């Protein structure tokens, strides 16, 4: 999945006003999984850095939604 597609999906999370926090948290994890499967990283550190940056970006899109923050924080730990 191209970086541009990932960014678009993160924007969709930020703009989504119809799904609840649990659903948005699951969507964030799906974005992370899709990114991990399709990222052209040359090594583990590069991939991990990209995934953690994306998780931080997704967390920042919905700071008031504890399930999004908590799930992504646990995922990145």
N, C-alpha and C positions, 0 to 999 in steps of 0.2 A: 504494500500500500504506500503510495507516494506521500511525502511529507505534506504536500498541499491538501491531500484528502484527509489526513489526520487533523490538520489545522481546521479544516471545515467542520469536521465532526466535533472538535472541541468547541468551536463557535456555536454549534447547534446545542450543545450541552448548556452553554452560557445563556442562550436565548430561550431555552425550553421552559415554558410556564405551564405545561399541561401534565407533566409526569412528576411523581413524588420523588423524594430524596433517595429512597431505596432503589427505585428504577434507574435514576440518574447515576447512582453509584455503580450499579451493574453495567450500565452503558460505558462508564469510564473504564472499568476493568476490561470490557470488550475492546475498547479502543487501544488500551495498553497491550492486550494480547495480539491484536491484529498488527500493531506496530512492531512488536517483538518478532513476529513471524515473518515480516516483510522488510525489516530494516537491513540496509546493506552494510552493517557494521563490519569492520575488519577484525575486531577483537571484542572480548567480553566487556572490557572497561568502557569502550565507546558505546556499546549497546546499552549498558547499565546507565551511563550518563544521560543518554537520550531518553530512556524510559523514566528516569527520575525527574528529568526536566519536564517531561510531558505530564507526569503525575502532579508536580507542583503547579503547573499551568492549569490543569483541570481543577485542582483544589481551589485555586485562586478565583476560578470562574463562579463558584458557588460557596463562598466562605461561611455563609450562615447555615448551610446544610451539613449537620454533624455526620450523617452516614457517609456522605461523599468524602469529607475530610478524614474520618476515622478509617474507612476502608482503604483509601489510597495511602494513608500513613502506615497502616499495617502492611500493606503490599510492599511499600518501599523500604521497610525496616530490614 
